[in-house]
Amino acid sequence: MAYVALYRRFRPKTFDEVVGQEHIVKTLKNQIENNRIGHAYLFSGGRGSGKTSTAKILARAVNCEHPINGEPCNECEMCKQALEGSLVDITEMDAASNNGVDNIRDIREEVEFIPTAAKYRVYIIDEVHMLSTGAFNALLKTLEEPPAHVIFILATTEPQKLPMTILSRCQRFDFKRLSIENIMKRLRVICDETNTKIQDGALRFIAVLADGAMRDAISILDRCIAEGEEEITEQRVRELVGIPEFEYLIQMADALISSSVDNVLEKAEKLIAEGKDLNVFLWELIKLMRDLLVLSTCKEIDVYQEEEKEKLKVLLQKTNKNRLIELIEGLSSLSNEIKWATEPDIILETGFIKLCTEVEKTFVSEQKMSTDLKSKVLTNLKENGKILLHTKLEETKIELGEEDGLVHIIFEKPVDSFVKMNLLKEESKLAIKEAVIRAVGKDVSVKFVNLKGKDE
């Protein structure tokens, strides 16, 4: 018997098996139960979110001889033929390769005839946004006056590319991106049914890699199972997919943040020598930088273990939001360049050097701006006779905040409680604010950071 890929073997056969799209399947089941079936449906959403599987289930359900609560029985003759792919009244078409006007004209001619065996002729058109302008016009004529025995189910990842005339004639259902938890639950069911041993960490890692697509998650799992390991581990998944270890990603991120060209190039050479997929690597590095950016806003990220979170927090102390955004944008551009490059190794190394140089310039500029601002603020305080304030602010950092119109005065050492009390007086805060405004040249707010007394 020929091998059947897991994503086909475990494709949902009922609405209740469709993961993460309860809002859609509930409506469809109600329509079938109440015999209020539409003539045209549009299923939109990301890849692997269940659009095609739901379309197949709907096609069976409307033709099932013994539907149960809106579900296909999968036992009657119509259901069996549909599952085998031999029911001629259900037609599946990939618009990516059949996007011409002639393809749609063939359908227009067919719809005039009553179904051969089933109740409805059902046309499932996948990636419908790929149809040509002529094909859309031909399809529109059928959608405007559809025969009662015909149902169209259009599926697309890019609904914005469809003409409004098509959109307005369809019942639209938007499929959600699948959560990590939903993907893990389905993978666990598959592992149990296939007697596959897998560590929880590996299961979660596959779910994260899938990026919201169930089909991708099952394909990765299928590849892992094919290796014949006694138990699937997270490390084994990383090796199979070609993703560097977390520690390596942290080191590379550290090198980029520190603008260490030699360190970055050394790690890049190792990456190239090991034959890692450069696109996958950059994708993982961008995700890591993004996670650092999220952590910088004090939000928790549950995809990391505690030990990994601590390493991220240490790395976060070496950078700021602006530099992270700069690196994310630079790495994203580099990723796009490498996809089309004939010499990706050279493009990678050149791109890393450029990122380090640009970050270094930004860092030097920020340091100089911070130093100049503190020279100016202290001078203004001294010139206005605020000697005590001048003395106490000498031991601080004065920096522009990341939000526009905000300046941080950062206390690096605890101060005497008496001094703290004086700094927090309204007249002191007003004097400091006036000095900062004169230094910056515009109205700003001032925020004390880490102002603590020695006895606190």
Legacy VTK file of the C-alpha trace (Angstrom):
# vtk DataFile Version 3.0
C-alpha trace
ASCII
DATASET POLYDATA
POINTS 456 float
0.000 0.000 0.000
1.335 3.438 -0.962
2.351 5.734 1.890
-0.169 8.477 2.689
1.238 11.714 4.091
0.048 12.530 7.599
-1.633 15.783 6.581
-3.815 13.801 4.144
-4.361 10.884 6.492
-5.491 13.167 9.313
-7.376 15.698 7.212
-10.615 16.550 9.101
-13.598 14.531 7.863
-16.261 16.346 9.883
-16.849 19.959 10.904
-16.182 19.092 14.547
-12.670 17.919 13.622
-11.768 21.292 12.110
-9.428 22.968 14.601
-9.775 26.553 15.778
-12.620 27.646 13.469
-15.650 27.050 15.701
-17.274 30.333 14.632
-17.374 29.096 11.036
-18.378 25.460 11.434
-21.254 26.389 13.764
-22.772 28.642 11.099
-22.289 26.108 8.307
-23.860 23.292 10.323
-26.862 25.493 11.128
-27.311 26.347 7.453
-27.299 22.671 6.478
-29.671 21.670 9.286
-32.114 24.436 8.349
-31.701 23.932 4.600
-30.505 27.511 4.122
-27.512 26.700 1.936
-25.920 29.545 -0.013
-24.987 29.388 -3.685
-21.511 30.909 -3.223
-19.051 30.878 -0.309
-15.714 32.615 0.111
-13.251 31.025 2.549
-10.343 33.373 3.251
-7.402 32.957 5.614
-3.766 31.992 5.938
-2.276 28.792 4.588
-3.040 25.635 6.526
-5.918 27.210 8.457
-8.506 24.673 7.256
-10.107 26.374 4.230
-9.832 23.460 1.789
-10.683 20.840 4.418
-13.819 22.765 5.391
-14.764 23.165 1.727
-14.522 19.388 1.205
-16.626 18.707 4.304
-19.249 21.230 3.170
-19.356 19.634 -0.290
-20.072 16.243 1.292
-22.503 17.589 3.862
-24.799 19.222 1.276
-24.877 15.980 -0.731
-24.991 13.509 2.173
-27.927 11.096 2.108
-28.098 10.907 5.910
-26.638 14.096 7.456
-26.316 14.141 11.247
-26.745 17.534 12.940
-25.374 19.279 9.869
-22.433 16.867 9.581
-21.799 14.449 6.674
-22.279 10.834 7.764
-19.216 9.723 5.724
-20.934 6.317 5.372
-23.504 6.768 2.586
-22.674 6.222 -1.078
-22.374 9.945 -1.831
-19.971 10.502 1.075
-17.858 7.473 0.209
-17.490 8.543 -3.423
-16.633 12.076 -2.357
-13.974 10.819 0.092
-12.495 8.633 -2.656
-12.519 11.558 -5.075
-14.715 9.741 -7.558
-17.928 11.770 -7.205
-18.104 13.640 -10.520
-20.489 16.247 -9.134
-17.762 17.657 -6.858
-15.052 19.455 -8.824
-11.841 20.839 -7.311
-9.803 23.340 -9.295
-6.523 25.066 -8.482
-6.747 28.578 -9.915
-2.963 28.952 -9.671
-2.569 26.602 -12.658
-6.056 26.846 -14.199
-6.624 30.579 -14.224
-7.723 31.233 -17.795
-11.113 32.278 -19.079
-11.489 28.942 -20.883
-11.336 27.063 -17.582
-14.247 29.060 -16.201
-16.185 28.811 -19.462
-16.008 25.029 -19.175
-17.582 25.332 -15.726
-20.270 27.690 -17.054
-21.271 25.086 -19.618
-21.330 22.289 -17.031
-23.513 24.102 -14.488
-26.441 24.140 -16.902
-26.748 20.371 -16.510
-28.300 18.805 -13.442
-25.971 16.767 -11.173
-25.158 13.249 -12.361
-25.735 11.516 -9.015
-25.667 14.017 -6.169
-28.090 16.734 -5.105
-25.696 19.598 -5.862
-22.871 20.283 -8.259
-20.135 21.750 -6.038
-17.138 23.651 -7.423
-14.207 24.232 -5.064
-11.831 26.813 -6.563
-8.617 27.118 -4.557
-6.403 30.234 -4.679
-9.223 31.971 -6.550
-7.368 35.305 -6.472
-5.073 33.885 -9.187
-7.828 33.954 -11.826
-7.305 36.295 -14.755
-9.527 39.329 -15.314
-11.343 37.509 -18.095
-11.882 34.464 -15.891
-13.319 36.645 -13.108
-15.744 38.213 -15.566
-16.834 34.781 -16.775
-17.270 33.566 -13.173
-19.289 36.667 -12.303
-21.914 35.855 -14.954
-22.477 32.465 -13.322
-22.598 33.924 -9.800
-25.158 36.546 -10.864
-27.726 33.947 -11.950
-26.652 30.615 -10.455
-28.728 27.476 -11.092
-30.363 26.153 -7.913
-28.336 22.932 -8.057
-24.898 24.634 -8.072
-22.692 25.722 -5.162
-19.379 27.558 -5.519
-16.802 27.466 -2.710
-13.958 29.911 -3.369
-10.818 29.716 -1.211
-8.052 32.310 -1.043
-5.173 33.566 1.079
-5.505 37.057 -0.461
-9.158 38.179 -0.539
-8.119 41.778 -1.185
-7.190 40.759 -4.745
-10.739 39.678 -5.593
-13.004 42.093 -7.487
-15.711 43.654 -5.349
-18.307 42.268 -7.766
-17.232 38.726 -6.779
-16.966 39.491 -3.060
-20.460 40.968 -2.925
-22.013 37.763 -4.255
-20.398 35.410 -1.748
-20.982 34.555 1.886
-17.568 35.332 3.351
-15.956 33.324 6.144
-12.588 34.462 7.535
-10.481 31.623 8.940
-8.412 32.499 12.000
-4.713 31.904 12.350
-4.384 28.796 14.536
-3.017 29.228 18.053
-0.011 27.289 19.323
-2.261 25.510 21.830
-4.734 24.365 19.155
-1.939 23.061 16.950
-0.375 21.215 19.886
-3.670 19.520 20.754
-4.090 18.218 17.210
-0.468 17.067 16.999
-0.877 15.212 20.295
-3.905 13.354 18.871
-1.892 12.379 15.786
1.064 11.217 17.895
-1.213 9.109 20.093
-2.898 7.476 17.099
0.432 6.758 15.387
2.116 5.561 18.631
4.729 8.284 18.305
6.729 9.300 21.383
7.437 13.019 21.453
8.625 15.405 24.160
6.348 18.298 25.108
9.103 20.744 24.202
9.357 19.260 20.705
5.591 19.391 20.293
5.478 23.066 21.239
8.477 23.873 19.054
6.806 22.308 15.999
3.644 24.306 16.757
5.686 27.531 16.945
7.510 26.722 13.694
4.191 26.139 11.918
3.379 29.842 12.353
-0.384 29.291 12.581
-0.625 26.679 9.792
-1.828 23.215 10.806
-0.725 21.636 7.531
2.842 22.880 8.035
2.884 21.537 11.598
1.729 18.075 10.493
4.274 18.053 7.643
7.107 18.828 10.081
5.865 16.084 12.409
5.665 13.657 9.468
9.293 14.367 8.620
10.353 13.793 12.219
8.499 10.481 12.405
10.123 9.351 9.150
13.544 9.619 10.810
12.649 6.607 12.946
13.843 8.052 16.257
12.652 6.296 19.408
11.498 9.646 20.801
11.274 13.029 19.056
13.148 15.762 20.932
13.246 19.510 20.392
16.913 19.306 19.443
16.126 16.695 16.788
13.407 18.916 15.326
15.872 21.809 15.146
18.402 19.623 13.338
15.876 18.313 10.824
14.446 21.719 10.003
17.907 23.273 9.840
17.486 25.765 12.671
20.525 26.647 14.795
20.389 26.034 18.521
18.915 28.742 20.721
22.336 29.419 22.238
23.781 30.100 18.767
20.934 32.510 17.942
21.511 34.347 21.233
25.234 34.652 20.480
24.579 35.972 16.976
22.016 38.475 18.286
24.522 39.580 20.942
27.227 40.063 18.311
24.924 42.156 16.112
23.678 44.263 19.021
27.293 44.828 20.132
28.315 45.751 16.548
31.145 43.219 16.749
31.977 42.652 13.064
34.658 40.016 13.742
32.343 38.060 16.033
29.434 38.246 13.581
31.544 37.096 10.628
33.003 34.217 12.633
29.527 32.948 13.465
28.316 33.489 9.891
31.197 31.376 8.563
30.232 28.575 10.953
26.625 28.806 9.795
27.640 28.587 6.126
30.129 25.745 6.762
27.432 23.656 8.440
25.182 24.078 5.417
22.300 25.641 7.367
19.372 27.086 5.441
20.150 30.813 5.481
16.525 31.869 4.981
15.351 29.726 7.901
18.199 31.063 10.037
17.355 34.702 9.269
13.675 34.025 9.934
14.574 32.628 13.382
16.909 35.552 14.095
14.226 38.072 13.132
11.748 36.286 15.418
14.265 36.430 18.275
14.767 40.177 17.760
11.003 40.623 17.635
10.649 38.727 20.916
13.279 40.974 22.490
11.247 43.973 21.332
8.084 42.517 22.897
9.947 41.802 26.147
11.182 45.386 26.223
7.552 46.468 26.689
7.344 44.187 29.755
5.132 41.604 28.047
5.713 37.933 28.781
6.378 35.405 25.997
5.309 31.872 26.803
7.210 30.033 24.055
10.492 30.173 25.988
11.690 28.163 28.947
12.709 30.064 32.100
16.428 29.646 31.422
15.979 31.030 27.895
13.937 33.971 29.187
16.762 34.920 31.535
19.245 34.963 28.641
16.888 37.186 26.645
16.584 39.608 29.567
20.381 39.820 29.893
20.634 40.575 26.171
17.874 43.166 26.449
19.966 45.173 28.929
22.519 45.787 26.159
20.124 47.418 23.709
16.971 49.530 23.300
13.788 49.584 21.223
15.133 51.810 18.470
18.161 49.613 17.842
16.009 46.462 17.870
13.627 47.960 15.311
16.617 48.966 13.178
18.003 45.420 13.316
14.640 43.807 12.545
14.176 46.026 9.480
17.747 45.381 8.330
17.479 41.601 8.766
14.135 41.549 6.933
15.667 43.368 3.961
18.630 41.003 4.043
16.278 38.006 4.036
14.534 39.316 0.898
17.868 39.889 -0.855
19.103 36.369 -0.111
15.982 34.736 -1.585
16.969 35.927 -5.070
20.760 36.005 -4.717
23.053 33.756 -6.774
25.729 34.065 -4.046
23.718 34.134 -0.790
26.817 33.554 1.381
28.414 36.796 0.201
25.149 38.736 0.550
24.744 37.422 4.123
28.234 38.462 5.244
28.019 41.846 3.507
24.612 42.471 5.053
25.873 41.653 8.541
28.814 44.039 8.160
26.428 46.780 7.019
24.120 46.156 10.003
26.996 46.351 12.469
28.297 49.580 10.917
24.872 51.265 10.892
24.103 50.203 14.478
27.509 51.433 15.614
26.872 54.843 14.041
23.449 55.037 15.691
24.903 54.029 19.068
27.696 56.624 18.903
25.183 59.293 17.860
22.854 58.425 20.762
25.724 58.444 23.255
26.884 61.848 22.059
23.326 63.223 22.181
22.914 61.926 25.741
26.238 63.459 26.855
25.495 66.835 25.220
22.036 66.957 26.794
23.460 66.381 30.342
26.172 69.054 29.776
23.473 71.545 28.796
20.997 70.659 31.628
23.650 70.969 34.348
24.887 74.264 32.904
21.355 75.697 32.942
20.846 74.664 36.577
24.185 76.185 37.623
23.537 79.451 35.788
20.187 79.756 37.593
21.713 79.200 41.031
20.352 75.668 41.546
23.661 74.365 42.913
22.186 71.500 45.037
20.194 70.211 42.079
23.272 70.593 39.832
25.376 68.551 42.271
22.850 65.705 42.634
22.146 65.411 38.926
25.881 65.062 38.190
25.572 61.402 39.265
22.698 60.661 36.889
22.142 59.857 33.236
19.904 62.230 31.286
18.473 60.656 28.158
15.728 61.285 25.641
12.912 58.780 26.163
11.741 56.547 23.328
8.351 58.279 23.383
8.395 61.735 21.819
8.387 64.572 24.327
9.827 62.607 27.279
13.205 62.921 29.017
14.484 60.374 31.557
16.690 61.350 34.504
18.165 58.042 35.622
19.636 57.734 39.146
22.405 55.132 39.133
23.051 55.307 42.879
20.698 55.645 45.882
20.535 59.205 47.290
20.046 60.472 50.847
16.380 60.511 51.879
16.719 64.253 52.576
18.000 64.853 49.043
15.244 62.667 47.578
12.626 64.683 49.468
14.068 67.924 48.085
14.202 66.567 44.522
10.538 65.625 44.689
9.421 69.076 45.814
7.303 70.843 43.201
9.702 73.800 42.988
12.659 71.424 42.398
10.816 69.426 39.733
9.782 72.677 38.040
13.374 73.996 38.061
14.704 70.761 36.581
11.977 70.695 33.923
12.738 74.284 32.909
16.445 73.444 32.598
15.643 70.385 30.462
13.262 72.359 28.212
15.955 74.987 27.611
18.464 72.221 26.792
16.143 70.360 24.422
14.625 73.429 22.847
10.981 72.316 23.140
8.335 71.478 25.735
8.915 68.029 27.239
7.946 65.957 30.276
10.591 64.830 32.765
10.538 61.444 34.474
12.753 60.343 37.387
13.928 56.760 36.953
15.211 54.585 39.820
15.104 57.415 42.374
15.657 55.605 45.671
16.821 56.663 49.115
19.751 54.851 50.757
17.472 53.385 53.415
15.002 51.905 50.926
LINES 1 457
456 0 1 2 3 4 5 6 7 8 9 10 11 12 13 14 15 16 17 18 19 20 21 22 23 24 25 26 27 28 29 30 31 32 33 34 35 36 37 38 39 40 41 42 43 44 45 46 47 48 49 50 51 52 53 54 55 56 57 58 59 60 61 62 63 64 65 66 67 68 69 70 71 72 73 74 75 76 77 78 79 80 81 82 83 84 85 86 87 88 89 90 91 92 93 94 95 96 97 98 99 100 101 102 103 104 105 106 107 108 109 110 111 112 113 114 115 116 117 118 119 120 121 122 123 124 125 126 127 128 129 130 131 132 133 134 135 136 137 138 139 140 141 142 143 144 145 146 147 148 149 150 151 152 153 154 155 156 157 158 159 160 161 162 163 164 165 166 167 168 169 170 171 172 173 174 175 176 177 178 179 180 181 182 183 184 185 186 187 188 189 190 191 192 193 194 195 196 197 198 199 200 201 202 203 204 205 206 207 208 209 210 211 212 213 214 215 216 217 218 219 220 221 222 223 224 225 226 227 228 229 230 231 232 233 234 235 236 237 238 239 240 241 242 243 244 245 246 247 248 249 250 251 252 253 254 255 256 257 258 259 260 261 262 263 264 265 266 267 268 269 270 271 272 273 274 275 276 277 278 279 280 281 282 283 284 285 286 287 288 289 290 291 292 293 294 295 296 297 298 299 300 301 302 303 304 305 306 307 308 309 310 311 312 313 314 315 316 317 318 319 320 321 322 323 324 325 326 327 328 329 330 331 332 333 334 335 336 337 338 339 340 341 342 343 344 345 346 347 348 349 350 351 352 353 354 355 356 357 358 359 360 361 362 363 364 365 366 367 368 369 370 371 372 373 374 375 376 377 378 379 380 381 382 383 384 385 386 387 388 389 390 391 392 393 394 395 396 397 398 399 400 401 402 403 404 405 406 407 408 409 410 411 412 413 414 415 416 417 418 419 420 421 422 423 424 425 426 427 428 429 430 431 432 433 434 435 436 437 438 439 440 441 442 443 444 445 446 447 448 449 450 451 452 453 454 455
